[in-house]
Amino acid sequence: MDIRHLTPDHAVSPQIAPEDMEAIRAAGFATVIDNRPDGEIPPDLHAGVMAAAARAAGLRFVANPVVGGAISDANVALQREVLDAADGPVFAYCASGNRCSIVWAMAVHVTGSGMTVE
């Protein structure tokens, strides 16, 4: 697992596995955001499987599938909602961590600015 901190309270990572959830919790995270669509990955990494593993580890889990090159206003808004509601550090993952970084930056800087992503 390759945890890349963007801020002290937000980190991104390439794809993780269900068994990584305990280590994510141990690293101090409270919420996990899955920014990867199920259509990109095998069934054993789909959001439902990952959500169950996160809950078992005591983590909040949110699926916000972001299609590469097609981040939507809805993706940005949901990412912002999750960040605002988080009761501790947030960990987000996708294929490489890049989409997570972009949607995080947009959620932090675009939401509320009157700008849109489309």
JOLIN-V572103 format. One record per pair of residues at least 6 apart in sequence whose ideal C-beta (glycine too) atoms are under 7 Angstrom apart, sorted by the first residue. I is the first residue (numbers start at 1). J is the second residue. Records with the same first field share a line. If there is no record, write none. Layout:
I=J / J
//
This chain:
1=13 / 16 / 20 / 23
2=13 / 14
3=11 / 13 / 27
4=11 / 12 / 13 / 97
5=11
6=12 / 101 / 104
9=89 / 90
10=89 / 90 / 104
11=91
12=92 / 93 / 97 / 100 / 101 / 104
13=91 / 93 / 97
14=93 / 95 / 96 / 97
15=36 / 45 / 93 / 95
16=93
17=45
18=49 / 50 / 53
21=53 / 54 / 57 / 59
22=57
24=32 / 59 / 91
25=57 / 58 / 59
28=89
29=59 / 88 / 89 / 90 / 91
30=59 / 60 / 86 / 87 / 88 / 89
31=59 / 60 / 62 / 82 / 86 / 88 / 90
32=54 / 59 / 61 / 91
33=62 / 64 / 79 / 82 / 90 / 92
34=47 / 50 / 63 / 64 / 93
35=64 / 65 / 66 / 92 / 93 / 94 / 99 / 100 / 103
36=65 / 93 / 94 / 95
37=65 / 67
38=46 / 47
40=95
47=63
50=61
51=61 / 63
54=61
55=61
62=82
64=75 / 78 / 79
66=75 / 94 / 99 / 103
68=99
71=102 / 103 / 106 / 117
72=117 / 118
73=116 / 117 / 118
75=103
76=103 / 106 / 107 / 110 / 111 / 117
77=111
79=103 / 104 / 107
80=107 / 111
82=90
83=90 / 107
92=100 / 104
93=100
94=100
106=117
110=117
//
